[in-house]
Amino acid sequence: MNYVKHRALIVEDDDQIVGIVAACVESLGHVSERAATQADAQAMLAAKPFCYVLLDLEIPLKPNGFSRIENGENLLERIAATSNGCGPKVIVMTSHGNKGHALAVQMMKKGAIDYVGKPFPSPPDQTLDDKIKEALGKHCRHAPGECPILAGAAAHKQEAPSVQPAGLTPFRGGKLIFHPEHVELLGRTILTAKGGKFSRPLLELLAKRTNGKYAAYTGNAVARELRCPKGQNDVAGYVKSLRRRIREALRSDGISCADQDVIMSGGPGYRLNPWITVEFHNG
C-alpha cells in the first residue's frame, strides 16, 4: 500500500487559533487545510480524504452565521455516520472551562477519539502535539507521519506553485549576521535591540548547528529553551512575526521571500533553511 503524509482538516472560525493549530500540525510533518463553518467542512470532507479532523465545536453553520456548539456536534455525528469507522479521526477542541471535560467526554461517545482544551496546554501537561500523536498512534497502524486513509490521493490536485509578485526577485539564500545591536539579512536590518523579547533568542537558537546542519526544534522544544510562558502557542506567534519582519525588510529591497525561505517548519521542526549562512560579529 502507498502512504502519504497525514492531512488534517482544522475546523475553526478564529483566525488566531487556526494559526496556532496549523503551525503545530506543520511542525509534526503533516499538512492541513481549514474550514471556518460546518457547511465548508462538510463540503471539504466530501471532496477529498483527510486523516484527522481538529474540530472546534462552537462554529457557525455558514459564513456570517451564529456560532453554536450544536453545529460542531452535528458535524461530528455526520462524520461518524458516513465514515463507518474508516474515515478521518476527530479530535475535539473545547474552550468551555469546567464544562469542557464533560462536554468532550460526551463528544467522544458520539465518535471523537480525543479532546484538548483551549488555550492549549503546555508541558508538563499533554500538549496539542502530544494529543495528535497519541490519538493517531492508537487509531492509525502505520508508519509515523503517514496515513493509509490517503493512499492513492496523489490523483487529487496538488497545491499550485506560488506566484512571485511582479517586479520582485525571488529570495535565493544569503548571509544572516548577528551584530550586538541588530540582526541583518542580505545587508538589510531585520531585527533591532528592541525587536521583541523572544525574536533574537529564537533566531540564535535556530542558528545552532548539529553535525554540520542547523538544529531542528519542535514547538515545545523552542518553548522550553526560551521559557515561553504559553508554550508552543507563543512560539507559533513569534515565528509568524519573524517571518513577517523578514518578508517586509527584504521586500523593500525588491526581494520576494516566502515563509519557508528563512525559517523552515514541518518534518523535524523549526530550523533555518540550509541556504542561509550565519555569522556573529562582536563589533
C-alpha positions as a printed NumPy array, in Angstrom:
array([[  0.   ,   0.   ,   0.   ],
       [  1.214,   3.523,  -0.791],
       [  1.386,   6.   ,   2.073],
       [  1.268,   9.78 ,   2.048],
       [  1.55 ,  12.436,   4.719],
       [ -1.213,  12.985,   7.228],
       [ -3.665,  15.623,   6.041],
       [ -5.588,  17.4  ,   8.788],
       [ -8.761,  19.431,   8.469],
       [ -8.85 ,  22.266,  11.001],
       [-12.453,  23.279,  11.674],
       [-12.158,  26.597,  13.495],
       [-13.561,  30.104,  12.896],
       [-10.947,  32.003,  14.949],
       [ -8.035,  33.044,  12.699],
       [ -5.576,  33.289,  15.594],
       [ -6.376,  29.783,  16.82 ],
       [ -6.117,  28.466,  13.261],
       [ -2.588,  29.894,  13.015],
       [ -1.522,  28.151,  16.218],
       [ -3.076,  24.822,  15.253],
       [ -1.739,  24.927,  11.679],
       [  1.795,  25.611,  12.945],
       [  1.505,  22.648,  15.32 ],
       [  0.279,  20.355,  12.525],
       [  3.069,  21.554,  10.219],
       [  5.668,  21.03 ,  12.945],
       [  4.633,  17.359,  13.094],
       [  5.328,  16.994,   9.372],
       [  1.644,  16.924,   8.466],
       [ -0.29 ,  19.195,   6.118],
       [ -3.533,  20.982,   6.903],
       [ -6.499,  22.766,   5.395],
       [ -9.013,  24.965,   7.14 ],
       [-12.804,  25.168,   7.25 ],
       [-14.467,  28.005,   9.156],
       [-18.051,  26.705,   9.083],
       [-19.974,  23.448,   9.328],
       [-21.049,  23.729,   5.684],
       [-17.48 ,  24.341,   4.458],
       [-16.189,  21.389,   6.469],
       [-18.83 ,  19.058,   5.049],
       [-18.016,  20.141,   1.501],
       [-14.272,  19.647,   2.006],
       [-14.72 ,  16.238,   3.612],
       [-16.859,  15.164,   0.67 ],
       [-14.33 ,  16.434,  -1.865],
       [-11.133,  14.797,  -0.581],
       [ -9.857,  12.431,   2.131],
       [ -8.446,  13.653,   5.441],
       [ -6.65 ,  11.562,   8.016],
       [ -7.881,  13.516,  11.025],
       [-10.045,  16.49 ,  11.952],
       [ -9.293,  19.037,  14.658],
       [-12.804,  20.207,  15.474],
       [-13.805,  23.31 ,  17.392],
       [-17.367,  22.604,  18.46 ],
       [-18.598,  26.192,  18.574],
       [-18.695,  27.081,  14.873],
       [-21.213,  28.787,  12.563],
       [-23.288,  26.806,  10.097],
       [-22.476,  29.176,   7.227],
       [-20.329,  32.33 ,   6.739],
       [-21.508,  35.253,   8.917],
       [-23.711,  32.849,  10.853],
       [-24.075,  32.464,  14.607],
       [-21.601,  30.097,  16.303],
       [-23.233,  27.233,  18.187],
       [-21.902,  24.114,  19.89 ],
       [-24.696,  22.189,  18.189],
       [-23.151,  22.892,  14.774],
       [-19.901,  21.195,  15.727],
       [-21.786,  18.364,  17.367],
       [-23.861,  17.809,  14.24 ],
       [-20.718,  17.792,  12.087],
       [-19.142,  15.182,  14.355],
       [-22.219,  12.971,  14.096],
       [-22.219,  13.286,  10.285],
       [-18.549,  12.273,  10.091],
       [-19.143,   9.273,  12.355],
       [-22.25 ,   8.224,  10.44 ],
       [-20.746,   8.454,   6.953],
       [-17.269,   7.047,   7.623],
       [-18.36 ,   3.776,   9.284],
       [-15.221,   3.88 ,  11.412],
       [-12.879,   4.092,   8.414],
       [-12.864,   7.836,   7.867],
       [-10.96 ,  10.71 ,   9.493],
       [-10.349,  10.606,  13.223],
       [-11.829,  13.564,  15.094],
       [-10.068,  15.377,  17.95 ],
       [-12.365,  17.885,  19.633],
       [-11.015,  21.278,  20.705],
       [-13.01 ,  22.905,  23.508],
       [-12.772,  26.161,  25.473],
       [-15.677,  25.694,  27.838],
       [-13.786,  25.787,  31.114],
       [-15.134,  23.486,  33.797],
       [-17.745,  22.127,  31.391],
       [-15.069,  21.275,  28.839],
       [-14.224,  17.816,  30.181],
       [-17.831,  16.641,  30.469],
       [-18.656,  18.067,  27.055],
       [-15.636,  16.414,  25.462],
       [-16.487,  13.036,  27.009],
       [-19.981,  13.402,  25.59 ],
       [-18.478,  14.098,  22.153],
       [-16.24 ,  11.035,  22.41 ],
       [-19.383,   8.968,  22.866],
       [-20.574,  10.446,  19.576],
       [-17.416,   9.419,  17.721],
       [-14.484,  11.689,  18.659],
       [-11.283,   9.864,  19.602],
       [ -9.882,  12.531,  21.948],
       [-10.194,  16.132,  23.057],
       [ -7.922,  19.024,  24.033],
       [ -8.744,  22.183,  25.955],
       [ -8.203,  25.758,  24.769],
       [ -5.985,  27.603,  25.446],
       [ -3.812,  24.62 ,  24.6  ],
       [ -1.869,  23.076,  27.493],
       [  1.886,  23.474,  27.906],
       [  4.343,  20.922,  29.351],
       [  4.227,  19.048,  31.669],
       [  0.559,  18.67 ,  30.676],
       [ -0.282,  16.946,  27.403],
       [  0.121,  19.471,  24.597],
       [ -1.766,  19.613,  21.314],
       [  1.214,  17.878,  19.658],
       [  1.035,  15.095,  22.231],
       [ -2.708,  14.672,  21.759],
       [ -2.394,  14.339,  17.983],
       [  0.494,  11.853,  18.131],
       [ -1.172,   9.765,  20.849],
       [ -4.536,   9.689,  19.098],
       [ -3.069,   8.704,  15.735],
       [ -0.765,   6.182,  17.378],
       [ -3.763,   4.415,  18.895],
       [ -6.054,   4.547,  15.897],
       [ -3.748,   4.518,  12.832],
       [ -1.466,   1.486,  12.487],
       [  1.14 ,   2.719,  10.019],
       [  4.464,   4.48 ,   9.713],
       [  4.745,   7.675,  11.824],
       [  3.747,  10.77 ,   9.897],
       [  1.999,   8.849,   7.128],
       [ -1.617,   7.899,   6.583],
       [ -3.152,   4.924,   4.749],
       [ -6.506,   6.731,   4.581],
       [ -4.909,   8.974,   1.986],
       [ -3.35 ,   6.179,  -0.092],
       [ -3.943,   6.869,  -3.722],
       [ -4.639,  10.538,  -3.017],
       [ -1.968,  11.528,  -5.498],
       [ -4.788,  11.683,  -8.005],
       [ -6.119,  14.707,  -6.161],
       [ -4.962,  18.138,  -7.256],
       [ -1.729,  19.336,  -5.689],
       [ -1.302,  22.872,  -4.485],
       [ -0.422,  25.269,  -7.289],
       [  3.072,  26.774,  -7.093],
       [  3.195,  30.196,  -5.535],
       [  3.255,  33.123,  -7.932],
       [  6.043,  35.651,  -7.444],
       [  4.812,  39.258,  -7.092],
       [  5.544,  41.282, -10.203],
       [  8.835,  43.166, -10.13 ],
       [ 10.331,  41.237,  -7.196],
       [ 13.333,  38.902,  -7.292],
       [ 12.866,  35.53 ,  -5.555],
       [ 14.983,  35.016,  -2.432],
       [ 17.798,  32.521,  -3.028],
       [ 19.567,  32.399,   0.315],
       [ 22.159,  34.663,   1.852],
       [ 24.103,  35.738,   4.915],
       [ 22.409,  36.224,   8.287],
       [ 24.64 ,  38.357,  10.518],
       [ 24.165,  38.873,  14.263],
       [ 25.523,  42.228,  15.467],
       [ 25.353,  43.347,  19.119],
       [ 22.531,  45.823,  18.428],
       [ 20.838,  44.369,  15.368],
       [ 20.476,  41.381,  13.038],
       [ 20.711,  41.716,   9.28 ],
       [ 19.958,  39.514,   6.297],
       [ 21.429,  40.354,   2.894],
       [ 22.606,  43.625,   4.437],
       [ 19.097,  44.639,   5.453],
       [ 18.253,  45.011,   9.176],
       [ 15.524,  42.574,  10.153],
       [ 15.769,  42.972,  13.95 ],
       [ 16.942,  45.705,  16.304],
       [ 17.737,  45.552,  20.005],
       [ 14.099,  46.489,  20.646],
       [ 12.751,  43.979,  18.144],
       [ 10.906,  41.789,  20.634],
       [ 11.845,  39.859,  23.77 ],
       [ 11.967,  36.451,  22.094],
       [ 12.751,  37.27 ,  18.45 ],
       [ 16.55 ,  37.392,  18.651],
       [ 16.868,  34.448,  21.093],
       [ 14.681,  32.429,  18.72 ],
       [ 16.904,  33.224,  15.729],
       [ 20.058,  32.476,  17.729],
       [ 18.6  ,  29.14 ,  18.797],
       [ 17.819,  28.201,  15.199],
       [ 21.326,  29.251,  14.148],
       [ 22.871,  26.436,  16.205],
       [ 24.335,  23.519,  14.277],
       [ 24.398,  19.784,  14.997],
       [ 26.627,  17.532,  12.889],
       [ 27.134,  20.334,  10.39 ],
       [ 23.405,  21.039,   9.97 ],
       [ 21.091,  23.568,  11.538],
       [ 19.396,  22.031,  14.555],
       [ 15.625,  21.456,  14.343],
       [ 13.284,  22.111,  17.254],
       [  9.643,  21.241,  17.832],
       [  7.384,  23.988,  19.096],
       [  7.563,  22.518,  22.597],
       [ 11.378,  22.347,  22.473],
       [ 11.605,  26.013,  21.469],
       [  9.199,  26.934,  24.266],
       [ 11.351,  25.109,  26.823],
       [ 14.595,  26.676,  25.567],
       [ 13.181,  30.207,  25.571],
       [ 10.93 ,  29.702,  28.614],
       [  7.873,  30.954,  26.773],
       [  5.012,  31.467,  29.26 ],
       [  2.351,  30.   ,  26.943],
       [  4.461,  27.237,  25.413],
       [  4.03 ,  26.325,  21.764],
       [  1.166,  28.82 ,  21.427],
       [  3.692,  31.63 ,  21.911],
       [  6.266,  30.031,  19.605],
       [  3.889,  29.899,  16.641],
       [  3.214,  33.624,  17.086],
       [  6.923,  34.505,  17.349],
       [  7.767,  32.56 ,  14.192],
       [  4.914,  34.198,  12.306],
       [  6.073,  37.655,  13.459],
       [  9.698,  36.97 ,  12.476],
       [  8.691,  35.743,   9.043],
       [  6.647,  38.895,   8.528],
       [  9.561,  41.147,   9.6  ],
       [ 11.92 ,  39.358,   7.224],
       [  9.451,  39.469,   4.355],
       [  8.8  ,  43.2  ,   4.791],
       [ 12.503,  44.067,   5.157],
       [ 13.551,  42.201,   2.018],
       [ 10.573,  43.4  ,   0.027],
       [ 11.821,  46.976,   0.458],
       [ 14.948,  45.864,  -1.44 ],
       [ 12.88 ,  44.283,  -4.211],
       [ 13.21 ,  40.699,  -2.924],
       [ 10.299,  38.29 ,  -2.529],
       [ 10.693,  35.983,   0.493],
       [  8.287,  33.102,   1.222],
       [  7.584,  31.747,   4.714],
       [  9.858,  28.698,   4.343],
       [ 12.757,  30.595,   2.721],
       [ 14.454,  31.537,   6.007],
       [ 12.689,  29.782,   8.893],
       [ 11.559,  26.319,   7.856],
       [  8.94 ,  24.249,   9.66 ],
       [  7.35 ,  20.844,   9.294],
       [  9.127,  17.487,   9.43 ],
       [ 11.65 ,  17.608,  12.307],
       [ 10.524,  21.072,  13.41 ],
       [ 11.558,  24.702,  13.182],
       [ 15.013,  25.286,  11.641],
       [ 16.952,  27.623,   9.376],
       [ 16.924,  26.926,   5.651],
       [ 20.275,  25.341,   4.605],
       [ 20.924,  28.123,   2.071],
       [ 21.287,  30.601,   4.961],
       [ 24.836,  31.213,   6.235],
       [ 25.289,  32.631,   9.75 ],
       [ 27.943,  34.953,  11.152],
       [ 28.288,  36.519,  14.619],
       [ 30.028,  39.931,  14.764],
       [ 31.086,  41.367,  18.104],
       [ 31.586,  44.887,  16.857]])
